[in-house]
Amino acid sequence: MVGPDPAAGQGGMATVAATLLRHGTEHVDLRAVAMHADGSVARRLRAWATGSLRVVGLLATRRVDVLHVHVSERGSVLRKGLIVVATTIARVPVLLHCHGARFFDWYETLPAPARHAIAWMFRRANLVVTLGEPSRARYVELLRLDPARVVVAPNAITLPDAVPDRGGHITIGLLFLGRFGDRKGSADLLAAVVELPQDVQEIITLRMAGDGEVDETRTLAEELGVRAEISGWLTPEQRDEALRAAQIFVLPSRQEELPMAMLEAMGWGLAPIVTPVGSIPEVISDERNGLLVRPGEIAELSKAIHRAVTDDDLRIRLADAARSTAERFDAVEYTAAMARRWVSLVPHRSRSGAAG
């Protein structure tokens, strides 16, 4: 499995990779090779070069039955494209697991030769996995892929054993987890909080954590007079504590696939306030297991937050329904289903051994 470092990586793609490793299966010998590292350009280049050499070495020595490649957009596609070429030479089946919320916008800006090369890369894959039906249809249409070789596998989560009681709180915790910036709507959330009545602002706590424009978001919060705890990425333990302490999860994204943070929040029994972009509407039904607001609509977002904060019955009902929905995304069955896909790609001559 090629992608970000499951142990040290940040974001949804690394979380998916870590989930697959954690919940492995006895029928598969799954090994992860990191090709991306956060940090300086030199560190990222070193991770790419080291990871690429390791994968090529494994392919050359025929120690790989199937290669599972996590890919998003931009540099991720370019880095993984070289690996796909290597699998072609080695005649090893490859599965491309697509995570990029901005892939299509980026792809359509490229010159024709680059688009043709990327389309070839995806057509070379024995199986393409997307996070939802909208992105599946778009990949098939835009890259002219064989629909039979493109499947949907929504992200999966490890459900906590117990969910805290979400009722009877004097203050209501709002939680945002994701990349700060326009795509995730972090500034929209701050602007929506400003529009809340003062008495509502006084009973909420806002915690925001992620990467991207962290300092800019802190500055904006100070300028708007919003009380918020804003930090970089949380460790898994810190993330779980933040999910345990909050009551409402807010992610007013303008572009998405299927956010892991939203699914994790649902698993912890938080009431979601999100936007109907990407595959989110396949999971969240307005007023049933969350509140949907149009992206960029500050007044609409503020109204939804106001309702969820002040109406205890609504908030608890949405939270309970969200938790029930999240049970469909349990990581154990997800990993078993992915393992069946890996095994299905292994040539008959290799099926007596392990697939990795």
N, C-alpha and C positions, 0 to 999 in steps of 0.2 A: 504494500500500500504506500503510495507516494503522495506527499503533500506537506503541510506544515507539521512542525514537531508536536505530536499529541500531548507530550508532557509539559512543554513550555510555551506552546503556541497560544494565541488569543483569538477570540472570535468564533463564529459558528462552525467554520470548516474544521478548525482544530478540535472543537468539541465533538463533532461527528466522528472524526478519526479516533479520538480517545474513547468514545462510546463503543465503537466497533472492537477496539482492542480489549476494553474492560469486560465486554460481554461475550467475547470469542466463542468458539464452538469446538467441540472435541474432534470434529471431522476436518478441521482446517488449521493449518499452521500459518497463522497470519503474522507477518513482520512489517513494521513500519520503517520507511526511510524518509527522513526529513529533507526537504529541498528548499525550505524557506525558514528564515529566522528574523525576528524583529530586531531593529537596531540600525546601525550605520550601514552605508552602502557596502563597505568592505566586508562587514559581517554577513550581509545578505548574499553577496557574491560568493563568499567562502562556503556558505551553506548550500547554495545552488551547485557549485562545482563539486563539492564533496559528495553531496547526495547523488548527483548525476553519475559520477564515476562509480559509486557503489552499485547503483541500479544497472549500469552497463556491465559491470563485472558479474553481477548475479545472472543477467541475461546471457552473457557470453559463456558462462560455465553451466548453463541450463539448470539453474537452481530455482527457477521461477516457473510455475504452471500458469498463473494468471496475474496480470498487473492491474491493480485498482488505482486509478489516478484521480485525485481530487483537483478540480480546476475551477477558477472563477472567471476573471477577465484580465485584459492587458498583459502585464508581465507574466502572470500565472499561466496564461495560454501559451505564450511564447516559450517559457521554460519547459512546459510539459510537452510541447510539440516535438522537441528533439527526442524526448523519451519515447514518444509514439513511433517516431521513425526507427528508433532502435528496436522496438518490439516487432516492427515489420520485418526487419532484417533477421531477427532471432525467431520469427514465426511464433510469437507468444501472444495469446489472446489478451485483449486490453478492454477494461471497463472505464469509461470516463464518467465521473460523478460531478455534475455541474452545480455550482453554488453561486455563480455571479449574478447579482441583481442588476448590474449595469452592462452585462455582456452584450445585449442586443444593441443598445445605444452606441457602445464602443465599436462593435463590429461594423455597423453601418457607416461609420466615419472613415473606415480604412480604404485604401486604394484597392482596385480590383484584384491585383496579384496577391495581396495579403489575404483578402477574403477567400480567394480560391484555395490558398494554402491551408487556411484554418478549416474551411469546409472539408478539404481532403482529410485533415487530421480527425475530424469527427466521423467522417464516413469510414475511416480505417478502423474505428472502434468496433468491437464485436457487440458491445452493449453501451448505450448512453443512458444514464440515470439522471432524472430531473426531480425537482422538489415538489412539483405540482403540475396539474393538467394544463394551465395556461402556458407555462414555460415549455412543457413538452410539445404542445402544438406549434409554438413559435420556433423551437429548434428544428422540428421536422420541416416546416415551411421555409424558413430562412436558409437553412443549410442543405435542404433537399435530402433529408435523411430517410432511410427506410423506416416507416412507422413501427414495424415489427421489432426493430432493434432499439427503440426508445421507450423507456418505462418510467413510471412515477414511483418514487420512494420518499415520502415525506420524512423530514427529520424526526429523530427519536430522542427520548429523554429517559433518564433514570429517575423514576418516581420516588419521592421521599416516603419513608415508612409511615409517617404521621404528619398531618396538616394541623397547624395551630388554629385555635378558636379565633375566628375573625370578627366576633361580635364584642360589644361592651367596651370599646376603646374610646378614651377621651380625645386623643389625637389620632388622625388618620394619616398613615404613611403612604406617600406616592413614590414609586420607584421607576427609574429609567435606566436601562442597561443597553449599551450599544455604542456605535461610533458617533462622536459629537460632530455635527455638521448638517448641511442642508438635507442630505439623503434620509437621515433618521429623524429629522424634525426637532432637534434638541432646542433650537432657538424658538420654535413655535410653542413648545411646552412652557418655556419661561414666559413668553408673551401671554399665553393663556392663563397662567397663574396670576399675572398682574391684573387681569380683568376680573378675577374673582372678588366678590365682596370682601371687605376687610375682616368681617367676623369669620368668614370661611378660611381666609388666608391664615388666621391665627390658630386654627385647629388642625392645620396640615403640616407635615414635615415632608420635604422633598429631598430625595437622594438620587444623584445621577452619577453613573460610573461607566467608563469605557475608554476608548482611545480617540485619536483624531484631534479636534480643536478643543482640547481640555482647557487651556489657559484662556482662549477666546470666550469660552462659555462662562468661565468664572467671572471674567471682566463684564460680560453682558449681564449676568445675574446681579452684580454689584451696581451697574448703571440703572437697572430696572428696579432695584430695591427688593429683589426676591431672596428670601432666606433659603439657601440650598446647600447641601453637602455635595460637593462636586469633586470627583477623584478620577484617577486612572483606573486601569483594569483591576478587578478584585481577584484575589486568590479563590479557588473553589470553596474554601471554608468561609471566606468573607462574603462571597456571593450567596451562599446558602443562608448565612446570618441575615443578610440584607433581605432576602426573599422571606425569611421567617418573620422579620420585623414589620414588613409592609402589609398594606391591605389592597392597594390598587397598583396595577402595572400600566404605565403609559408609554406608548411607542408610536408617535404620530408621523410615521415614515412616509416619504414621498415615492420611494422605490424600495421594493423588497422581493425576495423569493419567499422563503418560509422561515421567519426569524426564530432561532433557537431560544433566544431570551424570552420570547413570548410563550413558547411551549413550556419552558422551565417554570415561568411564573404561574402558568395555568396549573402545572403539576403541584405547585406549592399552595394552590387555592387562592390566588389573587384574582381580583376582578380586572379583566383587561379592557383598556381603552386604546383602540388601535385604528388604523386606516384600512380601507378595502383595496389594498394594492397587492400585486403578486398573487400568491396562493393563500393569503390570509382569509379571503372570503370562503375558501373551502373548509376552513376550520372554525371561524367566528361567525355566528349569526347575530345580527343586531338585536339587542334586547333579550336574547335567549342565554348566551354564555359570554357576552361582552357588549361593549358599546362601540359602534363604528362611526367614525367622523371622517369627513372628506379631507384629504391632505391639503395643508396650507390654510384651512379655514379656522382661524384663531378663535373667533367667537363661538363656533360650533364645538371646538375642543374644550373651551372654557366652560361651556354649558354642560357638557358631558361630565367633566371633572366635578363641577358643582353638584350635579345629580348624584354621582357615585359617593361623594363625600358626605352629603347631607341626608341621603336616604339609606338608612341602615338595611332595610329589608331588600331593597334593590341590589345593593352592593353584595350582601351575603348570598342572595339568590344567584347572581351572576358568577360569584366566586365558586359556589358549589357546582354549578353547571360547567364551569370552565375546568374544574378538577375532574369531573366525570368525562369530559371530552378528552382531556389529556391522557387518560388511561388507554386510549386507542394508539398512543404513540410510545408505548412501552418499549424500552430498548432491547429486551430479551427476544421478543418475536421479530423485531426489526433486524437484529443481527442474524438470527436464524434464516430469515428470508434472503438477506444479502449473501449468506453462505451458500444457499441453494443456487443463487445466480452464479457465484464463482464456480461451483462444481459443474454447473451446466455448460460452462465455457471451456472446461478442461478437455483436451483431446482424449479420446478413449484410451490411448496408449498410456496416459498418465493417471487415470482415475483410480488405479489400485493404490497409488501413493497419496501424499498430502497435497493440498492445493494451497498456494500462498500468494 
